[in-house]
Amino acid sequence: MASEAVSVDMGFLDGCFLHGDPDHGASTLVSFHFVRFILFTLMLTVVGPFVYRLVAAFFDLERDFKTVADHFDDVTSGLIYSYIVFTLGNYSHTFGWVTLVFYFVGIFGYCALVELPFMRVSIPGWRTWSAAAWAVNLGGVALVLLAAGFHIRWAYAAGILQWYLPLFVLATASLWLTICVKWLNNYCSDHCPQGLGIERRMRKLALVLSIWRSARKQDDDPVSGHDVPLQAVASAGESPMASTGSQSPPDQPLTRQQQQRTALSREEKRALIDEKLQNLHYLNVRPGRPLPLCQCQLHLHHWQIFYILAFFTRFDRFASSACAGVVLGIVTQGSAAYGYDAMLERKH
């Protein structure tokens, strides 16, 4: 398991950084070094995307048009993603010139690969791939599995294999959990016009309790019968002060017959509740309009696949640092060209 290395001569910017660790942080889940984090983040969110966009513009490579706001959104998203992978991927110990060089190899190597005519495909359209596209993609999978074998061996040598493999399975939860969410969303879109209905049930509970409280107060204090809402009473065709004989003075309790007339019936209560539930306070839904439900489809992007792999190239070895640079470069190519697209997309 983890060695007994302890931080020595720690400065303010050296938190969670182990000096003299024989495993170079590989056996420690969380590590952080401020200066290296700044350099890592600049590479991943500013320098790399900027260089890619310049080269893509020069050669007119495939990419999405982006406004200034789009670039700003990419930078803010990149700050979040870079902090997570830097802290949990041991880049405070392993980030260096090897990762930097192979980072640009990953960006432009993958960029050149997807510019091939038969490689202009997406994962959801795998059924229409050509034989050449299948060959290249299967070759890429083989390379990833080969690199995974070496990393599993290094994890065993570091004594963290019992954590390394389960954490990889956990990291892939973003895929299989998204599949479950997709199924649930599409089921609700087809069978639940009011969504899951949890918010409606909570609001209905509040309305029922409010009506019950008003009725309870009226039973405990007959004089409060004068405070029954006029709208509810008018719907029954009665006046709150009506009686069979003479009009009751306002300072006298209502008779039992008058209390029964002023009380809301069960049907009136249901009608009142249903009316309130038809106009829940959603800012993005106009009153009387249906909820904006939609069908979704799963679109696994290459930047998401390689971002997961970037957590597990955590060993201070030349090959592992090179793999880290390649996978981070592919992540940057995807985000700089198309943005940090979501895995669930709305069907048009």
C-alpha positions as CSV (number, residue, x, y, z in Angstrom):
1,M,0.0,0.0,0.0
2,A,1.1,3.6,0.4
3,S,4.6,4.2,1.6
4,E,5.3,6.1,4.9
5,A,6.7,9.2,3.1
6,V,5.8,12.4,4.8
7,S,5.9,16.0,3.5
8,V,9.1,17.7,4.7
9,D,9.8,21.4,4.6
10,M,6.3,22.0,3.3
11,G,5.6,25.5,2.1
12,F,2.2,27.2,1.7
13,L,2.0,26.0,-1.9
14,D,3.0,22.4,-1.3
15,G,-0.2,21.0,0.3
16,C,-0.8,17.3,-0.4
17,F,2.6,17.0,-2.1
18,L,4.8,14.2,-0.9
19,H,8.6,14.8,-0.9
20,G,10.7,11.7,-1.1
21,D,7.9,9.3,-1.9
22,P,9.4,6.2,-3.7
23,D,6.1,5.8,-5.6
24,H,6.0,9.5,-6.6
25,G,2.4,9.9,-5.4
26,A,1.1,6.9,-7.4
27,S,-0.2,5.3,-4.2
28,T,-1.9,8.5,-2.9
29,L,-5.3,9.3,-4.2
30,V,-5.2,13.1,-3.7
31,S,-2.2,15.2,-4.4
32,F,-1.7,18.9,-5.3
33,H,1.0,21.3,-6.1
34,F,0.0,24.9,-6.8
35,V,2.7,25.9,-9.3
36,R,2.4,22.7,-11.3
37,F,-1.4,23.1,-11.2
38,I,-1.2,26.6,-12.7
39,L,1.1,25.3,-15.5
40,F,-1.1,22.2,-16.1
41,T,-4.3,24.4,-16.3
42,L,-2.7,26.9,-18.6
43,M,-1.7,24.0,-20.9
44,L,-5.1,22.3,-20.8
45,T,-7.5,25.3,-20.9
46,V,-5.6,28.2,-22.6
47,V,-2.4,27.3,-24.6
48,G,-3.5,24.0,-26.0
49,P,-7.0,25.1,-27.3
50,F,-5.5,28.4,-28.6
51,V,-2.8,26.7,-30.6
52,Y,-5.2,24.2,-31.9
53,R,-7.7,26.9,-33.1
54,L,-4.9,28.7,-34.9
55,V,-3.7,25.6,-36.7
56,A,-7.2,24.5,-37.5
57,A,-7.9,27.9,-39.0
58,F,-4.7,27.8,-41.0
59,F,-5.5,24.4,-42.5
60,D,-9.3,24.8,-42.4
61,L,-9.8,21.7,-40.2
62,E,-13.1,20.5,-39.1
63,R,-14.4,22.4,-36.1
64,D,-17.5,24.3,-34.8
65,F,-17.7,28.1,-35.0
66,K,-17.4,29.6,-31.6
67,T,-18.3,33.0,-30.3
68,V,-16.4,34.8,-27.5
69,A,-19.0,33.6,-25.1
70,D,-18.5,30.0,-26.3
71,H,-14.7,30.2,-25.7
72,F,-15.3,31.7,-22.3
73,D,-17.6,28.8,-21.4
74,D,-15.0,26.3,-22.6
75,V,-12.4,28.0,-20.3
76,T,-14.6,27.9,-17.3
77,S,-15.5,24.3,-17.9
78,G,-11.9,23.5,-18.5
79,L,-10.9,25.0,-15.1
80,I,-13.3,22.5,-13.4
81,Y,-12.2,19.5,-15.4
82,S,-8.5,20.3,-15.1
83,Y,-8.7,20.7,-11.3
84,I,-10.4,17.4,-10.8
85,V,-8.1,15.4,-13.1
86,F,-4.9,17.1,-11.7
87,T,-5.8,16.5,-8.1
88,L,-6.9,12.9,-8.5
89,G,-4.6,11.9,-11.4
90,N,-1.3,12.5,-9.6
91,Y,-0.2,15.2,-12.0
92,S,1.3,17.2,-9.2
93,H,4.1,14.5,-9.2
94,T,4.2,13.4,-12.9
95,F,3.5,16.5,-14.9
96,G,6.6,17.5,-16.8
97,W,8.2,18.0,-20.2
98,V,7.3,14.4,-21.4
99,T,3.6,15.0,-20.8
100,L,3.8,18.5,-22.4
101,V,5.5,17.2,-25.6
102,F,3.1,14.2,-26.0
103,Y,0.2,16.5,-25.2
104,F,0.7,18.3,-28.6
105,V,1.4,14.9,-30.2
106,G,-2.0,13.8,-29.0
107,I,-3.7,17.0,-30.2
108,F,-2.4,17.0,-33.8
109,G,-2.0,13.3,-34.1
110,Y,-5.7,12.7,-33.4
111,C,-6.5,15.8,-35.5
112,A,-4.7,14.4,-38.5
113,L,-6.4,11.0,-37.9
114,V,-10.0,12.3,-37.9
115,E,-9.3,14.4,-41.0
116,L,-9.1,11.2,-43.0
117,P,-12.3,11.0,-45.2
118,F,-13.3,7.5,-43.8
119,M,-12.7,8.7,-40.2
120,R,-15.2,11.5,-40.3
121,V,-17.6,9.3,-38.2
122,S,-19.2,9.5,-34.8
123,I,-19.6,6.7,-32.2
124,P,-23.5,6.7,-32.4
125,G,-23.2,6.0,-36.1
126,W,-21.1,2.9,-35.7
127,R,-23.5,0.8,-37.8
128,T,-22.5,2.8,-40.9
129,W,-18.7,2.7,-40.4
130,S,-16.6,1.6,-43.3
131,A,-14.2,-1.3,-43.0
132,A,-11.3,1.2,-42.8
133,A,-13.0,3.1,-40.0
134,W,-13.5,-0.2,-38.1
135,A,-9.9,-1.2,-38.6
136,V,-8.5,2.1,-37.3
137,N,-10.9,2.2,-34.3
138,L,-10.2,-1.4,-33.3
139,G,-6.5,-0.7,-33.6
140,G,-6.9,2.2,-31.3
141,V,-8.8,0.0,-28.8
142,A,-6.0,-2.5,-29.0
143,L,-3.4,0.2,-28.2
144,V,-5.5,1.4,-25.2
145,L,-5.7,-2.2,-23.9
146,L,-2.0,-2.7,-24.3
147,A,-1.3,0.5,-22.4
148,A,-3.8,-0.6,-19.8
149,G,-1.9,-3.8,-19.3
150,F,1.3,-2.0,-18.4
151,H,-0.5,0.4,-16.1
152,I,-2.2,-2.5,-14.3
153,R,1.2,-4.1,-13.8
154,W,2.6,-0.8,-12.4
155,A,-0.4,-0.5,-10.1
156,Y,0.3,-4.0,-8.8
157,A,4.0,-3.1,-8.2
158,A,2.9,0.0,-6.3
159,G,0.5,-2.1,-4.1
160,I,-2.7,-0.2,-5.2
161,L,-4.2,-2.8,-7.6
162,Q,-7.1,-3.4,-5.2
163,W,-8.0,0.3,-5.6
164,Y,-6.9,0.9,-9.2
165,L,-9.3,-1.5,-10.9
166,P,-12.5,-0.7,-8.8
167,L,-11.9,3.0,-9.2
168,F,-11.7,2.5,-13.0
169,V,-15.1,0.7,-12.9
170,L,-16.4,3.6,-10.8
171,A,-15.1,6.1,-13.3
172,T,-17.0,4.4,-16.1
173,A,-20.3,5.1,-14.1
174,S,-20.6,8.2,-16.2
175,L,-21.4,5.9,-19.1
176,W,-23.7,3.3,-17.7
177,L,-25.5,5.7,-15.3
178,T,-26.2,8.0,-18.3
179,I,-27.8,5.0,-20.1
180,C,-30.2,4.5,-17.2
181,V,-31.0,8.3,-17.1
182,K,-31.7,8.2,-20.9
183,W,-34.1,5.3,-20.4
184,L,-35.9,7.1,-17.5
185,N,-36.1,10.4,-19.3
186,N,-37.6,8.8,-22.5
187,Y,-40.0,6.8,-20.5
188,C,-41.3,9.9,-18.7
189,S,-41.5,11.8,-21.9
190,D,-43.8,9.1,-23.4
191,H,-45.8,8.1,-20.3
192,C,-45.7,11.0,-17.9
193,P,-46.9,14.3,-19.3
194,Q,-46.4,15.9,-15.9
195,G,-42.8,14.6,-15.5
196,L,-42.0,12.4,-12.6
197,G,-44.7,14.3,-10.6
198,I,-42.7,14.6,-7.4
199,E,-42.9,18.4,-7.4
200,R,-46.7,18.2,-8.1
201,R,-47.2,15.8,-5.3
202,M,-45.3,18.0,-2.9
203,R,-47.4,21.1,-4.0
204,K,-50.6,19.0,-3.7
205,L,-49.6,18.0,-0.2
206,A,-49.1,21.6,0.8
207,L,-52.6,22.6,-0.6
208,V,-54.3,19.7,1.1
209,L,-52.7,20.6,4.4
210,S,-53.7,24.3,3.9
211,I,-57.4,23.4,3.3
212,W,-57.4,20.9,6.1
213,R,-56.0,23.5,8.5
214,S,-58.6,26.0,7.4
215,A,-61.4,23.5,8.0
216,R,-60.0,22.5,11.3
217,K,-59.8,26.1,12.4
218,Q,-63.4,26.6,11.4
219,D,-64.5,23.5,13.4
220,D,-62.7,24.7,16.5
221,D,-64.0,28.3,16.2
222,P,-67.5,28.5,14.6
223,V,-67.1,32.3,14.4
224,S,-64.3,31.8,11.8
225,G,-66.9,30.6,9.4
226,H,-67.3,34.2,8.4
227,D,-63.8,34.0,6.9
228,V,-64.5,31.3,4.3
229,P,-63.4,32.5,0.9
230,L,-66.2,34.1,-1.1
231,Q,-65.1,32.5,-4.3
232,A,-65.5,29.0,-2.9
233,V,-68.9,29.8,-1.4
234,A,-70.1,31.6,-4.5
235,S,-69.4,28.5,-6.5
236,A,-72.0,26.7,-4.4
237,G,-74.6,29.5,-5.1
238,E,-74.7,30.7,-1.4
239,S,-73.8,33.8,0.4
240,P,-71.6,33.5,3.5
241,M,-74.3,35.4,5.5
242,A,-77.3,33.6,4.1
243,S,-79.8,31.8,6.4
244,T,-83.3,30.3,6.2
245,G,-84.8,33.0,8.3
246,S,-83.2,36.2,9.3
247,Q,-79.6,37.4,8.8
248,S,-77.3,36.4,11.6
249,P,-75.6,39.2,13.4
250,P,-71.8,39.3,12.7
251,D,-71.0,38.9,16.5
252,Q,-73.0,35.7,16.9
253,P,-71.8,32.2,16.0
254,L,-73.1,30.5,12.9
255,T,-75.7,27.8,13.2
256,R,-74.9,24.2,12.3
257,Q,-76.9,24.5,9.1
258,Q,-75.0,27.7,8.1
259,Q,-71.6,26.1,8.8
260,Q,-72.5,23.2,6.5
261,R,-73.4,25.6,3.7
262,T,-70.2,27.6,4.0
263,A,-67.9,24.5,4.2
264,L,-66.2,23.4,1.0
265,S,-67.4,20.1,-0.4
266,R,-65.0,17.4,-1.4
267,E,-65.5,18.1,-5.1
268,E,-64.9,21.8,-4.6
269,K,-61.7,21.0,-2.7
270,R,-60.5,18.8,-5.6
271,A,-61.4,21.5,-8.1
272,L,-59.5,24.1,-6.2
273,I,-56.4,21.9,-5.8
274,D,-56.5,21.0,-9.5
275,E,-56.7,24.6,-10.5
276,K,-53.7,25.5,-8.4
277,L,-51.7,22.6,-9.8
278,Q,-52.3,23.7,-13.4
279,N,-50.2,26.8,-12.8
280,L,-47.1,25.8,-11.0
281,H,-44.4,28.5,-10.8
282,Y,-42.0,27.4,-13.5
283,L,-40.1,30.3,-15.1
284,N,-39.6,28.4,-18.4
285,V,-43.2,27.3,-18.8
286,R,-46.0,29.6,-19.7
287,P,-49.3,29.1,-17.8
288,G,-51.5,26.6,-19.6
289,R,-48.7,25.2,-21.8
290,P,-47.4,21.6,-21.6
291,L,-44.1,20.9,-19.9
292,P,-41.1,21.0,-22.3
293,L,-40.4,17.2,-22.2
294,C,-38.2,15.7,-24.9
295,Q,-36.6,12.5,-26.0
296,C,-32.8,12.1,-25.5
297,Q,-30.2,10.0,-27.2
298,L,-26.8,8.9,-26.0
299,H,-23.8,10.4,-27.7
300,L,-20.5,9.3,-26.3
301,H,-17.8,11.8,-27.3
302,H,-14.1,11.0,-27.6
303,W,-13.1,13.7,-25.2
304,Q,-15.2,12.0,-22.4
305,I,-13.5,8.6,-23.1
306,F,-10.0,9.9,-22.9
307,Y,-10.8,12.2,-20.0
308,I,-11.6,9.1,-17.9
309,L,-8.3,7.4,-19.0
310,A,-6.4,10.5,-17.9
311,F,-7.1,9.7,-14.3
312,F,-5.2,6.4,-14.5
313,T,-1.9,7.5,-16.1
314,R,-0.6,8.3,-12.6
315,F,2.8,6.6,-12.6
316,D,6.1,8.5,-12.8
317,R,7.4,6.5,-15.7
318,F,8.2,7.7,-19.2
319,A,5.6,5.6,-20.9
320,S,2.9,6.6,-18.4
321,S,3.7,10.3,-18.8
322,A,3.6,9.9,-22.5
323,C,0.2,8.2,-22.4
324,A,-1.0,11.0,-20.1
325,G,0.1,13.6,-22.6
326,V,-1.6,11.8,-25.5
327,V,-5.0,11.3,-23.8
328,L,-5.0,14.9,-22.5
329,G,-4.2,16.1,-26.0
330,I,-7.2,14.2,-27.4
331,V,-9.4,15.7,-24.7
332,T,-8.2,19.2,-25.8
333,Q,-8.8,18.4,-29.4
334,G,-12.4,17.5,-28.7
335,S,-13.1,20.4,-26.4
336,A,-11.4,23.0,-28.6
337,A,-13.0,21.9,-31.8
338,Y,-16.5,21.2,-30.6
339,G,-16.8,22.2,-26.9
340,Y,-17.5,20.1,-23.8
341,D,-20.6,18.5,-25.3
342,A,-22.9,16.6,-23.0
343,M,-23.3,12.8,-23.3
344,L,-27.1,13.2,-23.5
345,E,-28.4,15.1,-26.4
346,R,-32.0,16.1,-27.3
347,K,-33.5,14.4,-30.3
348,H,-34.5,16.9,-32.9
